[in-house]
Amino acid sequence: MRFSEEQRVLGEGMESSGNNSQGIYYGWIIVGVALVSMAFWLGIRTSFSVFYVAFLEEFPWSRGSVAGAQSLALITYTFLAPIVGGLIDRFGPQRVVVPGIIVFAFGLGLCSLIKTLPQFYLLYGVIMGSGITCVGIVSYSAILAHWFERRRGLASGIAVSGMGLGTFTLVPLSQILISQWGWRSAFLVLGGLAMIILLPLNGIFLRHKPADVGQFIDGEKPAGLEPRGDETRNRSGKKVGEWRVGTVLCSGRFWALMGFTFFSTISIYGIFVHAIEFFVDQGIEKMKAAFVLAFVGVISSVFRVVWGWVSDRAGRELTFTFGLLCASMSVVFLLLIEKTGNRGFVYGFLVLFGVGWGVTAPMFMAVSADLFKGRIFGLIYGLVEAGIGVAGAIGAWMAGAIYDRTQSYQWAFILFIVFFSVSAALMWLAAPRKVRPGSAG
């Protein structure tokens, strides 16, 4: 959309030289909306670990088949993520996100009616999985890319810190609800919370680009540059946004981007879906196991902000590599728990996995925008998230299948370390350092 005449006059009234503040930058409000929304998005996803235990206790289903519902939700996400991103590019976020919240909440409520495995797959994997896609990282990545450039890593880190906060609140809340009233009531409560909190928040405050509220990217006006609704220039005045789908698909950097997000996600989701059941197998009480994941979420929230800030200064590649090194060390602690039976190693896992997990989402968002920000960025990031959805489905299913075959998670954990290493190598091939316009001082 073009800037209105009133907004254009406001822009012309500012100083025309240097980068000047425009007061309170609305981009930080968008960050806040994204933080709360992604708290629900990942909080619900990681709460599956709690429902996973409840379903295994109530129904005569195998671990692999129950985990398949989460895999199907991720496959649904895979198909819809590029569509959601493309629709946001074309119609703006409110027309996509708000209807998605309604489907998301409705799907959670319907999950209280599950009696058979096919119903579980349909209600959780398809209906809920469709709605949750609209309030996930693909939507807010497509939006935030237009609001920040110089502080993109920091803004991304703050926004996705909500993912850890969601894990901290919704995983133990789900366990409490299940323990007190059963898993059916838990689904109803979570659906109600999504409707009460997310719907008005996104409906009232969500905006697509700085031009929609009379501001510039980063809240600063570059010398001689007027605000443009089509976002064809960055803060330096350099033209951007001329990417086409065919050009992107032929880019080696795009496939390196797809690769580093894909392999790290296999490991992250494989660990998350099976963590509570693994801890219960090791003799840890269910509520304590749920709180382990909850505190992982707290640590990850802090480090999402830290890693985002560090990456703006030290570079995305080095930041991501150190983060995945921590994640790999956390998996070593899981192997030690299974090998020795010493539950004290849980604390090492808790800290290092929180630190390592915290590096993933802000780097996914920031690197994607560094490489491909433009008019069709929502579609491009939707393709990235489609790959992430496939990876999550593979990770959730693979760990369960390996356990069903071997009665141990050992080989799954070893594969996760390998995948973290491959992911770090592919980040260096994506090489965002070669295309970033500069970092904050």
Secondary structure, 3 states (H helix, E strand, C coil): CCCCHHHHHHHHCCCCCCCEECCCCCHHHHHHHHHHHHHHHHHHHHHHHHHHHHHHHHCCCCHHHHHHHHHHHHHHHHHHHHHHHHHHHHHCCHHHHHHHHHHHHHHHHHHHHCCCHHHHHHHHHHHHHHHHHCCCHHHHHHHHCCCCCCCHHHHHHHHHHHHHHHHHHHHHHHHHHHHHHCHHHHHHHHHHHHHHHHHHHHHHHCCCCHHHHCCCHHHEECCCCCCCCCCCECCCCCECECCCHHHHHCCHHHHHHHHHHHHHHHHHHHHHHHHHHHHHHCCCCHHHHHHHHHHHHHHHHHHHHHHHHHHHHHCHHHHHHHHHHHHHHHHHHHHHHHHHCCCCHHHHHHHHHHHHHCCHHHHHHHHHHHHHCECCHHHHHHHHHHHHHHHHHHHHHHHHHHHHHHCCCHHHHHHHHHHHHHHHHHHHHHCHHHCCCCCCC
